[in-house]
């Protein structure tokens, strides 16, 4: 599952993005990967491990909702089923 959010450019700052990716790992757990940065610039990758899919999905939803409150806009999703937005 992948969620892409974007924040429009403000003043002289470039537009920003956040990409949230949920991936199964080789040990039966799940990894939430967060990539963020300025569009066309450097980005930062962070990952968190979760024991099961429901807890990882909950973390993805919380991260998505936090970014929406910060002024980011949902640009796209790629998943069989996508959690609902607030």
One Martini backbone bead per residue (centre of mass of N, CA, C, O) as a GRO file, in nm:
protein
   86
    1UNK     BB    1   0.099   0.035   0.020
    2UNK     BB    2   0.030   0.377  -0.103
    3UNK     BB    3   0.097   0.725  -0.003
    4UNK     BB    4   0.046   1.055  -0.148
    5UNK     BB    5   0.174   1.374  -0.047
    6UNK     BB    6   0.111   1.738  -0.078
    7UNK     BB    7   0.274   2.062  -0.062
    8UNK     BB    8   0.262   2.360  -0.144
    9UNK     BB    9   0.411   2.625  -0.227
   10UNK     BB   10   0.583   2.872  -0.006
   11UNK     BB   11   0.699   3.112  -0.147
   12UNK     BB   12   1.042   3.011  -0.167
   13UNK     BB   13   0.942   2.734  -0.125
   14UNK     BB   14   0.921   2.424  -0.193
   15UNK     BB   15   0.762   2.166  -0.251
   16UNK     BB   16   0.613   1.899  -0.067
   17UNK     BB   17   0.657   1.554   0.052
   18UNK     BB   18   0.471   1.241   0.125
   19UNK     BB   19   0.555   0.892   0.171
   20UNK     BB   20   0.357   0.600   0.228
   21UNK     BB   21   0.469   0.264   0.317
   22UNK     BB   22   0.341  -0.072   0.305
   23UNK     BB   23   0.532  -0.366   0.416
   24UNK     BB   24   0.623  -0.674   0.404
   25UNK     BB   25   0.813  -0.898   0.571
   26UNK     BB   26   1.011  -1.193   0.618
   27UNK     BB   27   0.879  -1.235   0.937
   28UNK     BB   28   0.554  -1.134   0.928
   29UNK     BB   29   0.569  -0.842   0.922
   30UNK     BB   30   0.571  -0.477   0.926
   31UNK     BB   31   0.645  -0.184   0.717
   32UNK     BB   32   0.691   0.165   0.771
   33UNK     BB   33   0.746   0.398   0.513
   34UNK     BB   34   0.905   0.725   0.521
   35UNK     BB   35   0.892   0.988   0.280
   36UNK     BB   36   1.065   1.310   0.280
   37UNK     BB   37   1.040   1.641   0.111
   38UNK     BB   38   1.156   1.808  -0.152
   39UNK     BB   39   1.086   1.881  -0.457
   40UNK     BB   40   1.393   1.809  -0.616
   41UNK     BB   41   1.523   1.701  -0.355
   42UNK     BB   42   1.587   1.596  -0.069
   43UNK     BB   43   1.544   1.301   0.133
   44UNK     BB   44   1.368   1.112   0.388
   45UNK     BB   45   1.414   0.801   0.564
   46UNK     BB   46   1.170   0.599   0.741
   47UNK     BB   47   1.130   0.322   0.980
   48UNK     BB   48   0.876   0.081   1.093
   49UNK     BB   49   0.791  -0.179   1.304
   50UNK     BB   50   0.543  -0.450   1.284
   51UNK     BB   51   0.372  -0.738   1.379
   52UNK     BB   52   0.104  -0.632   1.228
   53UNK     BB   53  -0.124  -0.509   1.008
   54UNK     BB   54  -0.320  -0.340   1.188
   55UNK     BB   55  -0.096  -0.164   1.323
   56UNK     BB   56   0.026  -0.054   1.059
   57UNK     BB   57  -0.233   0.073   0.947
   58UNK     BB   58  -0.278   0.267   1.184
   59UNK     BB   59  -0.011   0.423   1.143
   60UNK     BB   60  -0.072   0.521   0.858
   61UNK     BB   61  -0.331   0.678   0.926
   62UNK     BB   62  -0.201   0.874   1.132
   63UNK     BB   63   0.010   0.994   0.939
   64UNK     BB   64  -0.189   1.097   0.728
   65UNK     BB   65  -0.361   1.280   0.918
   66UNK     BB   66  -0.131   1.463   1.006
   67UNK     BB   67  -0.065   1.576   0.721
   68UNK     BB   68  -0.346   1.693   0.662
   69UNK     BB   69  -0.335   1.898   0.905
   70UNK     BB   70  -0.059   2.037   0.774
   71UNK     BB   71  -0.157   2.077   0.446
   72UNK     BB   72  -0.181   1.831   0.298
   73UNK     BB   73  -0.236   1.648  -0.008
   74UNK     BB   74  -0.399   1.409  -0.172
   75UNK     BB   75  -0.273   1.242  -0.464
   76UNK     BB   76  -0.226   0.921  -0.392
   77UNK     BB   77  -0.304   0.569  -0.441
   78UNK     BB   78  -0.191   0.216  -0.368
   79UNK     BB   79  -0.456  -0.021  -0.350
   80UNK     BB   80  -0.703  -0.238  -0.286
   81UNK     BB   81  -0.738  -0.098   0.000
   82UNK     BB   82  -0.847   0.206   0.154
   83UNK     BB   83  -0.840   0.407   0.394
   84UNK     BB   84  -1.017   0.635   0.546
   85UNK     BB   85  -1.079   0.957   0.566
   86UNK     BB   86  -1.171   1.223   0.782
   0.00000   0.00000   0.00000
